[in-house]
Amino acid sequence: MGAFATPSQLSPACGVPKVVTFRVAGPASYDTGGSTIDLSTATLGVGVGFTRIDNVAVNSETAAYMAKYIRAASGAAATGKIVVYDAGAADGGDQLANATDLSGGSFNITVTGV
């Protein structure tokens, strides 16, 4: 199972609810159905990690991809998946197949929550 790399913070955590923007590298082995990302305090540090996520926007720095965030079904507010789509697909965005290497791509993530 692949996972997105530990995020690098691009903007400071600010406001209530807090808003933070991160950049992450894609996983070397992308999972069908989405690869995991951890936005918790354990990964991001005190004051930056999230215990509740209200909204996530994901933008690919690679023109060939579109992406979205899927909240964890288990209720773990700070853990979820990023699902990546092929923007060049004939139907406008087939989900990438398992084992696609996204490690050369970067994704910017803007998270709102507490």
Secondary structure by P-SEA (a helix, b strand, c coil): cccccccccccccccccbbbbbbbbbbccccccbbbbbccccccccccccccccbbbbbbccccccccccccccccccbbbbbbbcccccccccccccccccccbbbbbbbbcc
